Amino acid sequence: MSIRIAADTNQPSVAIEIQIGKPLPDYDLQQVEQPTPRDIDAILVSQGFRDLVDDARGILMDLLAHPPKSPHSPELDFTHEAPALELVQLTGAICPGDEEVYWPGLWIVLRDPRAKAKTALPASTQERIAAIAAELVRQLQL
């Protein structure tokens, strides 16, 4: 499992890609490593993957409402006066691996609706997003 976070440089938003690198029997996702993107497409439309996205949405909405403390700096508490983040997109992703191996994943886009347009998110908000992504992965047991 890997998490890739890419903040937009000219928008108050961030994209998160979470690669699913191990079987998830609770979601009937047994063979997650596939040789072609077309094989990943079959996983992304399966009922088990749709259930995973539904669970991820529920957990993510709770984490956005009640952010975790920062894993990098426990003395930083993001639960007070944190700006609200908005879930823009949550969908399946095709994550390329090494040597023509592909993995299913989650693609998440978050934005700060109160931030100025055409400005990047501040470092503190990006750190809070990283903490939310890590907690989502932990709770989903990815």
C-alpha positions as CSV (number, residue, x, y, z in Angstrom):
1,M,0.0,0.0,0.0
2,S,1.2,3.4,-0.8
3,I,-0.2,6.9,-0.4
4,R,0.6,9.7,-2.9
5,I,-0.5,13.2,-2.1
6,A,-0.3,15.9,-4.7
7,A,-1.3,19.4,-3.7
8,D,-2.4,21.7,-6.5
9,T,-0.1,24.7,-6.9
10,N,-2.7,27.2,-8.1
11,Q,-5.8,25.8,-6.4
12,P,-6.8,25.2,-2.7
13,S,-7.1,21.4,-3.4
14,V,-5.2,18.2,-3.1
15,A,-5.4,14.8,-4.8
16,I,-4.7,11.6,-2.8
17,E,-4.0,8.3,-4.5
18,I,-4.1,5.2,-2.2
19,Q,-2.8,2.1,-3.8
20,I,-4.3,-1.2,-2.6
21,G,-1.4,-3.5,-2.5
22,K,-2.8,-6.5,-0.7
23,P,-5.8,-8.8,-1.0
24,L,-8.9,-7.6,0.9
25,P,-11.0,-10.7,1.6
26,D,-13.7,-8.6,3.4
27,Y,-14.4,-6.9,0.1
28,D,-13.9,-10.0,-2.0
29,L,-10.8,-8.5,-3.6
30,Q,-8.4,-11.4,-3.8
31,Q,-6.2,-10.8,-6.8
32,V,-5.3,-7.1,-6.7
33,E,-2.0,-7.3,-8.7
34,Q,-2.9,-7.4,-12.4
35,P,-0.9,-7.3,-15.6
36,T,-3.0,-4.7,-17.5
37,P,-5.1,-1.7,-16.7
38,R,-8.1,-3.5,-18.3
39,D,-7.8,-6.2,-15.6
40,I,-8.0,-3.4,-13.0
41,D,-11.1,-2.0,-14.6
42,A,-12.9,-5.3,-13.8
43,I,-11.9,-4.9,-10.1
44,L,-13.1,-1.3,-10.0
45,V,-16.6,-2.2,-11.1
46,S,-17.0,-5.2,-8.8
47,Q,-19.4,-5.1,-5.9
48,G,-16.6,-5.6,-3.4
49,F,-14.8,-2.5,-4.7
50,R,-18.0,-0.5,-4.6
51,D,-18.5,-1.6,-1.0
52,L,-14.9,-0.5,-0.2
53,V,-15.6,3.0,-1.8
54,D,-18.8,3.3,0.2
55,D,-16.9,2.4,3.5
56,A,-14.1,4.8,2.5
57,R,-16.6,7.6,2.0
58,G,-18.3,7.1,5.4
59,I,-14.9,7.0,7.2
60,L,-13.6,10.0,5.2
61,M,-16.6,12.1,5.9
62,D,-16.2,11.4,9.7
63,L,-12.5,12.2,9.5
64,L,-13.2,15.5,7.7
65,A,-15.6,16.4,10.4
66,H,-13.3,15.2,13.2
67,P,-9.7,15.3,12.0
68,P,-7.1,13.1,13.8
69,K,-4.2,14.6,15.6
70,S,-1.0,15.0,13.6
71,P,1.1,11.8,13.4
72,H,4.2,13.8,12.9
73,S,3.8,16.1,15.8
74,P,1.5,14.8,18.6
75,E,1.4,18.2,20.2
76,L,-0.4,19.7,17.1
77,D,-4.1,19.2,17.6
78,F,-6.1,19.7,14.4
79,T,-9.4,19.3,16.1
80,H,-9.9,22.9,17.1
81,E,-10.7,25.7,14.6
82,A,-9.7,23.6,11.7
83,P,-10.9,24.9,8.3
84,A,-13.5,22.7,6.8
85,L,-12.4,20.5,3.9
86,E,-14.8,19.4,1.2
87,L,-14.8,16.0,-0.5
88,V,-14.8,16.8,-4.3
89,Q,-14.2,13.3,-5.6
90,L,-13.8,9.7,-4.4
91,T,-13.5,7.0,-7.0
92,G,-11.5,4.0,-8.1
93,A,-8.0,4.4,-9.6
94,I,-5.6,2.4,-11.7
95,C,-2.2,2.6,-10.0
96,P,0.8,1.6,-12.1
97,G,3.5,-0.4,-10.4
98,D,6.9,-1.6,-11.6
99,E,7.4,-3.7,-14.7
100,E,3.8,-3.6,-16.1
101,V,2.1,-4.4,-12.9
102,Y,-1.1,-2.5,-12.0
103,W,-3.0,-2.2,-8.7
104,P,-6.5,-0.9,-7.9
105,G,-6.6,2.2,-5.7
106,L,-8.7,5.0,-4.3
107,W,-8.6,8.5,-5.9
108,I,-9.7,11.3,-3.5
109,V,-9.8,15.0,-4.2
110,L,-10.3,17.4,-1.3
111,R,-10.5,21.2,-1.3
112,D,-10.8,24.1,1.1
113,P,-14.0,26.0,0.0
114,R,-13.1,28.9,2.2
115,A,-9.6,29.4,0.8
116,K,-8.8,32.0,-1.9
117,A,-9.1,30.8,-5.4
118,K,-5.8,30.3,-7.3
119,T,-3.8,29.8,-4.1
120,A,-2.2,26.6,-2.8
121,L,-3.2,25.1,0.5
122,P,-1.0,26.1,3.5
123,A,1.5,23.6,4.8
124,S,-0.6,23.1,8.0
125,T,-3.7,22.1,5.9
126,Q,-1.5,19.7,3.8
127,E,-0.2,18.1,7.0
128,R,-3.8,17.7,8.3
129,I,-4.7,16.1,5.0
130,A,-1.8,13.7,5.3
131,A,-3.0,12.7,8.8
132,I,-6.5,12.1,7.5
133,A,-5.2,9.9,4.6
134,A,-3.1,7.9,7.0
135,E,-6.0,7.4,9.4
136,L,-8.3,6.4,6.5
137,V,-5.8,3.7,5.4
138,R,-5.5,2.5,9.0
139,Q,-9.3,2.3,9.5
140,L,-9.8,0.5,6.2
141,Q,-6.9,-1.8,7.0
142,L,-5.3,-1.3,3.7
